[in-house]
Amino acid sequence: MKKLFGVIGDPIAHSMSPAMHNDLFDLYGINAAYLPFHVSRGNLEAAVKGLKALGVSGFNVTIPHKTDIIAHLDKVDPLARAIGAVNTVKNENGLLVGYNTDGPGFVKGLEYMAADLGSRSALIIGAGGASRAIYFSMAQAGIGRIDLYNRTIQKAEELVSSCPFKVESKVLGQETAEKTLDEYQLIIQTTSIGMVPDTESLPLSPEKITQDTIVSDIIYNPLQTKFLKEASKKGAAIQNGVGMFVFQGALAFELWTGIFPDVERMEANVLRNLGG
Ligand code: NAP
C-alpha cells in the first residue's frame, strides 16, 4: 500500500518539502506520497488525531506548530524535548514520535564545510527558535565555546541557561560582539534581518570578520544576504540557509526510510524551486 507523508503548517502553499521528498521517493523507488496540509492553530489537535487515524507514516511540522505539537504526540525524543520544538514526526508501530532535525541538520551541513568544527569558537547571532535548535545541537555535538548575541539580551541569557549540554558560553551586547568578531572561527546568523524585503539590513557590523572564519546565514531568501556578501568580501567562507533546509529534510527522510539521501540532488531541487 502507498505510504503517506506530509507537512503541516500555516501558511503551507509555498513549502519546498513536498517537491524535495517526492523526488527522493521516486529516486529510491519507494511507494509513497508527500503532501502539504494547511492546518490552522485551532485545528492542530484534530489534524494530528486525523493523521494518526489514517495511519500516516510520518510528517514534518512547520510554523506555527513546532512547539504546540509536543502536547499531541505519544513520545518526544530527548533533544527535541530540550529544544522545545518538533519538526519531524515518525509513526513507530502506531505511536507518533517527535524529533527535531533542524538543529542536527544545521550541524551536519556545517560538517560538510569544515572537518574541524569541534576546535572552532562560535558566535551565534539571534536567540529565537532556530537559534535554540542550533545552539543545543552544536553543544550536543561537542563544540566547546558558543557565545551568543541577541537584540534582547534576556532571551539570549534564558537560552544559554536552559541548555542541558555542557558548553562554555558568554552572552554579548552588540558593541562587544562587533569588537570581538575576529575571535570567532564560526559565526552563525539566525535572525530574520536581511531577509526579503529588508535585504539591505545587517544584524551587526561585519567589519572585524576574518578570512579564517566560516560565516553561515540561515536565511535562504535571498540566497546571499548582505551579511554573507560582506563576510565574503573579508575572505570568509560562506554558507546560506539552503544547507540547513536540505539537511533537516535529509535527516527526516533517513528517520522515515533508513536511507540517508542524495543531498546534492535535494539542494538542486530546492534551488530550482527558489528560482521559480
Ligand atoms: P524567531 O523565533 O521569531 O526569532 C527571531 C530572531 O530574530 C530573534 O533573535 C529576534 O531578536 C531577531 N530579530 C528579529 N527582528 C529583529 C530586528 N529588527 N532587530 C534585531 N533582531 C531581530 O524566528 P526563527 O524561527 O528563529 O527564525 C529566524 C530566521 O531563520 C527566519 O529568517 C527564518 O526564515 C530562518 N529559518 C531558516 C531555516 C532554514 O532551514 N534555513 C529554518 C528555520 C528558520 P529578539 O529576540 O530581540 O526579538
Boltz pocket constraint, residues with backbone or C-beta under 6 A from the ligand:
constraints:
  - pocket:
      binder: B
      contacts: [[A, 102], [A, 125], [A, 126], [A, 127], [A, 128], [A, 129], [A, 130], [A, 131], [A, 150], [A, 151], [A, 152], [A, 155], [A, 190], [A, 191], [A, 192], [A, 193], [A, 195], [A, 218], [A, 219], [A, 220], [A, 241], [A, 242], [A, 244], [A, 245], [A, 246], [A, 248]]
      max_distance: 6.0
